[in-house]
């Protein structure tokens, strides 16, 4: 392998590394983490905070080991995390399947936007707990109401991002495609989706992050597993070490999901190209 090939390969690999994990920015990020950790140690060791409400790092670490090996309320930490991630991904994938095509339709059609936009704008600002009470009445206290709440949390962001992405497409692309006789299907897959792809992917990241924040609300009713439920249940018994450990795991899991979405976005942008017919379609 030549030097040019090696440099090109290193650049390609670097593209898939999240920005905060690159050398300089990663060092700054670790500096922030170290400052927060040292502050935590000083506050707890000097007695500035009651251990009942803010336990030290060692006690939180011990809780992590205990919950990972022995479990909390009958389930290990892995089961709690897996259950929550499974709920998040199931609801988010369903929201993508429904929300992205709906956003493309609303972005491309003024009539569809006029018909559907009032519904989206009405329920988008509603608080999750307010929606959850109604969903529990309709769907019961099982998994259906939890998935429905997470689905409804993810949907508006996806639709709005897709609408904006479609509306920001250069109209020249559409005129050229229509002038060459491209069908609606060709315009959808060769113009709309490739041109709007980066903005849609950014909206997916934001939507996934917001859905993740609703997780605790979705798991507080009649759940027996899940990281959000574990935090809520531990808080009732003032188990602050379990609560803080759960929050740390919740944050790290959210970061992992965001890194995954960035990775998917980089791959999609790399292999997505806006293509138009090169000759008139008869």
Order of alpha helices (4+ residues) and beta strands (2+ residues): alpha-alpha-alpha-alpha-alpha-alpha-alpha-alpha-alpha-alpha-alpha-alpha-alpha
